[in-house]
Amino acid sequence: MTSEVIIDVQPKDISIALLEDKQLVEYQKEQRTASFSVGNIYVAKVKKLMPGLNACFVDVGAERVAFLHYLDLGSQFNSYEKYLKQVVSDRKKLYPIQKAHIQPELKKDGSIANTLKVGQEILVQIIKEPINTKGPRLTCELSFAGRYIVLIPFQDSVSVSTKIKRGEERTRLKQLIQSIKPKNFGVIVRTVAEGKRAAELDAEMKILLKRWEETITKVQKTTERPQMCFEEESRAVALLRDLFNPTYDGIHVNDSGIYEEIRNYLGLIAPEKKEIVKLYNGTVPIFDNYDVTKQLKSGFGKTVNYKHGAYLIIEHTEAMHVVDVNSGTRIKKDSQETNALETNLGAADELARQLRLRDMGGIIIVDFIDMKLPEDRQMLYERMCKNMQKDRAKHNILPLSKFGLMQITRQRVRPAMSVNVEETCPTCFGKGTIKSSILFTDTLESKIDTLVNKIGVRKFYLHVHPYVAAYINKGVLSLKRQWQMKYGLGVRIIPSQKLAFLQYEFYDADRQYIDMQEETDS
């Protein structure tokens, strides 16, 4: 199996696609100015206590307050609280964590009202981003995640991933980490650390320790509260940290800054793989070049088609996600039971991909086509379990109920990914009436004339739908050639699959968007 990561960096957002055998299996899109990110650490203030929920609301410096439950304070909250007071009491000299005394553990059956008070400063970390009307969820058990290990302040234990099965390897890793970890730090050894040398683990330990020191130094130096004191790595690097494996064949990115950032990160965790990072300089949009745009448009939406005419209907509600399996136009001469089994097995394959692709979480209810034979129902359950083994999110799958329903729970950290596959008419802006389509190229030429002769931009890229691009480029004396003769050779036509039929976008020579859209065009 070949795996490739495609990263599309735009001025306002960054999109990351993971392809396995050229098929899109994971997709993430985030605003570059997003307020919240899982892993960010804040020194924040308690805003309101909620004794009935045994929780509180915390001000982290954003419009929406965050939620902190008593159980998320962590067993070592007393140690954090005392250490924070020691750190902020002396703005010049940092009190080292190795000298701190571990305080008694927080009682699990305690009360938030007896532990915190309004206005109190606490160190918190985001563990779940805002979903719908809910604010971000917080924890006071800080952690710094690396490729091989996770560093946890004010712990003293070393635990090894349960996915590492060999007893001798678990013992080796535990003894190794015990010998190199500093006092008052705990460590979780991740699955990918299996077989790694001491030097690799020690190098990452030093990197994570440096992050802790930078975080607590910022807490010490800044007086403004609330204040973000640690920002999680960029989305591109964070995804690679969790996903990267030596089988990757290529990481393609269209931004030089992110390109260098990823190369530097790979230089730390896998120096031999630095060369698979490629800077994309093509004129065609990077997602179009790697067939991501088409897969996005076909993979999202209410109806998802898969093999032999069958399809899924996916509905999202506040409480759960509901999936209905339909045989569609699938017609075979086999028995009804055989057809139902084949359709359901295909649905299990596609559904496992959809869960990863959309990052669906919470409760998922799947209505498969009814099957009578117990062995067929068991085969479907085993197929679904096998398909979900590639999924990094924690999940649980129950066998089919007597009503033919399968219940799945999947860890939800971020809102489910939603991509609008419907295209708004770019010429009428929803009014329902447009100019004659045959006049579209006249509109484009008018825009080009304005751009060249009035604004003074002589080199630019005009992105249009591929069908329109084919029309403009058609013939020896094509429209493109006529425009170049009239307005200069700086006129370049780029087909873009993301655009609607009569939609267009202008970009300057530095690939910066030029807004030439006017509602009066219609």
Order of alpha helices (4+ residues) and beta strands (2+ residues): beta-beta-beta-beta-beta-beta-alpha-beta-beta-beta-beta-beta-alpha-beta-alpha-beta-alpha-beta-alpha-beta-alpha-alpha-beta-beta-beta-alpha-beta-alpha-beta-beta-alpha-beta-alpha-alpha-beta-beta-beta
